Amino acid sequence: MEEFQLYAKLGFDHITDLNGYDHILFIVALCAIYQFSEWKKLLILVTAFTLGHSLTLALAVLNIIEVPSELIEFLIPVTIVLTAIFNLRKPPAKKQRSFGSFSYWLAAGFGLIHGMGFSNYLRSLLGKNSDIITQLLAFNIGLEVGQLVIVALLLITTFVVVDFARVKHRMWSVWLSGLAAGAALVIMSEKWYF
């Protein structure tokens, strides 16, 4: 049980570490169009992202798939920019028809890319360990809890800005999306793959 907690904490620390802010930027872009009252929709969206990154994280750590880390480091900020652009073109979340919308498939697909980004870090920690499945599960649980903490902080901030400061939600959404996209463009220029 101690080892499980250790790997869960490593997952939590990895996603919340400000040095790895590219993943935090993606969560910011993902959350930008949602308000506090829409937390259930956002929870499903973040879970779709988690399912995607859990799948490729497991496949990469188990050496079933291998993608050059330089390509993944470039594609992660691309996912942030695309999510931000999608936010700008998309009507507010309240107007979305169902949970089966394109947003959830997009989050899951981008999660596949982010999972490969986590894999190098986790693979270096695990080495040739025989209990890799339990550690992988613990790490993923830690990642998910960390993501949910970031989502909660973003929703609370949005609530304060929109409901108390009376900033229009669309303006706040555009500002958050622009901030995430701008930072991601800087990362892309630093990690240019082609």
Secondary structure, 3 states (H helix, E strand, C coil): CHHHHHHHHHHHHHHHCHHHHHHHHHHHHHHCCCCHHHHHHHHHHHHHHHHHHHHHHHHHHCCCCCCCHHHHHHHHHHHHHHHHHHHHHCCCHHHCCCCCCHHHHHHHHHHHHHHHHHHHHHHHHHCCCCCHHHHHHHHHHHHHHHHHHHHHHHHHHHHHHHHHCCCCHHHHHHHHHHHHHHHHHHHHHHCCCC
